[in-house]
């Protein structure tokens, strides 16, 4: 048969959790930085496509290419590690300290990579701050406002909604 049973899936996930928990700190941070930058690139490509008049569906098809690149290049993404490492802990093969070490280093790496890419993209898009960035920057501004101002208006329940959406989103990206 050409399918994977649930038992095989869990076994493979636990083995992956063990491998991820044993990576060196520098390896985790570097892989995290690359992953953060790759997702920034994928996001930029999607926004540029939409800003150039392509249907949003095209942007939605472009963005997952970033995830494919991450998997093919063996990079580390916090959201995937949030899903995989706990399975190793529950199976007794990964210590809790290894889980938190991994999560912290990969998250910091993702943050560094995404911020570094964002600064470089901003400088490129705005000609080192001498222009407003045109339609691509306007699309980014609109998306940022839609993603934040509606939650802000709801106060504490807005924070709760954002948190729940983040959890649900992460379930889709191991």
Residue pairs with C-beta under 8 A, 6 or more apart in sequence:
4 12
10 87
13 84
13 87
13 88
13 174
14 87
14 88
14 91
14 93
16 84
17 84
17 85
17 86
17 87
17 88
17 89
17 91
17 93
17 94
18 88
18 93
18 94
20 76
20 81
20 84
20 85
20 88
20 102
21 85
21 88
21 94
21 95
21 98
21 99
21 101
21 102
22 98
23 31
23 76
23 102
25 101
25 105
28 76
28 102
28 105
28 106
28 109
29 105
29 106
29 108
29 109
29 112
30 109
31 74
31 75
31 76
31 106
31 109
32 75
32 76
32 77
32 78
32 105
32 106
32 107
32 108
32 109
32 110
32 112
32 113
33 109
33 110
33 112
33 113
33 116
34 73
34 75
34 113
35 70
35 75
35 76
35 77
35 106
35 109
35 110
35 113
36 109
36 110
36 111
36 112
36 113
36 114
36 115
36 116
36 117
37 113
37 114
37 116
37 117
38 66
38 69
38 70
38 73
38 75
38 113
39 66
39 67
39 70
39 77
39 110
39 114
40 113
40 114
40 117
40 118
40 121
41 66
41 117
42 62
42 63
42 64
42 65
42 66
42 67
42 69
43 63
43 66
44 117
44 121
45 62
45 63
45 65
46 59
46 60
46 62
46 63
47 59
47 136
47 139
47 140
47 143
48 136
49 58
49 59
49 62
50 56
50 58
50 59
50 139
51 134
51 135
51 136
51 138
51 139
52 135
67 77
67 173
69 75
70 77
76 106
76 109
76 110
77 106
77 110
77 173
78 103
78 106
78 107
78 110
79 169
79 170
79 173
79 174
80 173
80 174
81 102
81 103
81 106
82 103
82 170
83 170
83 171
83 173
83 174
84 174
85 94
85 98
85 99
85 102
85 103
86 99
88 94
88 99
89 95
89 96
89 99
122 129
122 133
123 129
125 133
125 134
125 136
125 137
126 132
126 133
126 137
132 138
133 140
150 158
151 158
151 159
151 161
151 162
152 158
154 161
